[in-house]
Amino acid sequence: MKDLMGIINLSENEEEIKEITYNRPTATVPIGGRYRVIDFILSNMVNAGIHNISIFTQGKSRSLMDHIGTGKPWDLDRKNDGLFVLNPVVNVNDVITHKGDLENFKNHLDYIKYSNQEYVLLSRSYMICNIDFKEALQYHKESGSDITIVYKKMINNNKRFLGRNSLNIDENGRVISIGRNAGNRRYYNISMEMYLMKKELFLDIIQDSLTLGDSQYLKQAIFQRLDTLNVNGYPYEGYLACINSIQNYYETSMDILDIDVSRELFHKRGSIYTKTKDEPPAKYTDDSKVSNSVVANGCIIEGIVENCIIGRGVKIKKGAVVKDSIIMQKSIIEDGSYIKNAILDKYVHITENNMLAGDRKNPLVIKKGIKI
Amino acid sequence: MLRQKKEVVAMVLAGGQGSRLKEMTENIAKPAVAFGGKYRIIDFTLSNCSNSDMEAVGVLTQYQPFELNAHIGNGSPWDLDRIHGGVSVLPPYVGRDGGRWYKGTANAIYENMDFIDSYEPDYVLILSGDHIYKMDYSMMLEYHKEKGAEATISVIKVPWEETYRFGIMNVDEDNRIYEFEEKPKNAKSNLASMGIYIFDWKVLKEYLVEDEKDENSKNDFGKNIIPKMVDSGLKVYTYNFDGYWKDVGTIESFWEANMDLLKDDSKLDLYDRKWKIYSVNPHTQPHYISSSGEVKNSLLNEGCIVHGKVEGSVLFTGAYVGENAKVIDSVIMPGAKIEDYAIIEKTIVMEDTVIKAGSKIGDKDSAEVEVINKNNNSH
């Protein structure tokens, strides 16, 4: 896949997930006990042999830089190409008017222009899946399309994708219009916001849109060109989740407790890689009782844990009970405390004899570093 | 070739077979044997080097080195991939006068004098790659300098009844060694050598050259070099260590050392963030315990899946325990699979071994530890 470069665009709407994105972009929300959201798209790209990948950030990049480093965990510490983190170029006027992602791409036009690859794959981080982009690129080349949009056909009882873009596709696979999933039809072709096209076309779109001033966002620009360009859909058939709300984050985490889902998501078409932390194996004592849970390394579990995702280095003391919850890195839950339907961010400390419970539909979120 | 000068060069002896570990070291050197759920034995020494700021480390390999070499790689897991120094793997080699195997511990260092010289060190730290312990070598170096010693030997108090197995140091009130006894029948002290030495490099070099000329010498630090230094009146001191230290020489002691990690008062703290033990990290998910799973008093590494019962055991990366299976007081190596209804007690199940559904292996009340690998697996 020497002819494909990857661009991950982190301008993601964080309104519904703001409780866990105060200090970090959606891309670095911890998930599955030891991963971050961005690990999926990064690993999918790397597993397809892409080795020129850039991440367009929207600020809040401390957590991203800490996680990504030189890109070594994804084998992206390369002499040629590798990983590029491109931050927005801010000037005083831009601070007031937000100019959209096209402006951001334009500011880093040289990077795109001087990359050696012929094709570009654009994606965001919040749609998580295990996809084979090699196949998608082949489909794109064979179909002769100008742009290929990756989508998944979904039965509408899946409330998690409400409000996402949905593609109307004709019998030849061509995208004829793009609307929104309003939840009132039986099927939706949910756009995974992953676009494949020639780099030249991408550069044209950026230049044209900004010259004409008709669109500020790439998505918008593509939608406006459906008549003039041949835009096709590539169907993805595996597990797909979208991490754009607390509710979705919680439900997706509970999905990961299903061993078939997690095997597919983390391994099926290639492994998902992440930054490693050199934690020792997890330790269980005589009093521990754990069922249907994922537990990361470095944990010391003395209490009762049911239906949970337990992040790295968490301590659950004797006499504590944790159910249906997500406990992120290095949190501590002391003796006699009871936690249910909760999301504990990193470094949360629950002292003795506390009772904290949310609701399945509305899980309780405890912010990073809080001591209760 | 002259490299950036280093005050001290650490040399790790990692060529040993560990023949008393029998089938466990059929295909790998003892330092490469898996330990503690995610580590290999040599990780302790290499992590100690890294945590003690030893910037130049040589690892001397000889017996079955492939897995050990692959494990060490460029040293990056221990932060030993450095521009100046870092880790170098040193197998026996062919020079202008021909090639030869390392004859003994001292000869292995003798053969690599050029490597050590290239760092122009003042001191050399000799280590063994097959012991499990945590130790700050920089403190020992400080002590060596304070004492103005020419050689310092790290010692640990062992039970008197075991003194016959060790090199025993007899010291004066200032910890200066006046006599060294290798495996004495009637020991006068219970201070056993841990195989950790610091030497003034200039002094050691002279002794190595001289020792090499002696055809009757076994070219061994414990048997030849140290006794000779003591006898010639050099300033040789002991450095007392009182933490956890284990030479996992036999299958029983290997099993025991793994079980030691499960004790509430385990003296070997793997969870101390200031002194992490580093290893090559697997790329796999956290482990999963299903609704039917039951885990007590155990260590589980990433990638394990447990549907059955696990008690008093250590499970390595990707170990699998099926429905209604029981794993008691056992060590399950990476990728091993215990199928449904199988019962495993006081057994070491080696890498990638599959224990068939319904089999029963081992007995938790037995004095013996079973070892099952792919070759002897009749279950």
Interface residues (C-beta under 8 A of the other chain):
Chain A: G32 G33 R34 L257 I259 S262 F266 S271 Y273 T274 T276 K277 D278 P280 P281 A282 K283 Y284 T285 D286 S288 K289 V290 S291 N292 S293 V294 V295 A296 N297 G298 I300 I310
Chain B: G36 G37 K38 P77 L262 D264 L270 Y271 K276 I277 Y278 S279 N281 H283 T284 Q285 P286 H287 Y288 I289 S290 S291 S292 G293 E294 V295 K296 N297 S298 L299 L300 N301 E302 I305 V314 L315
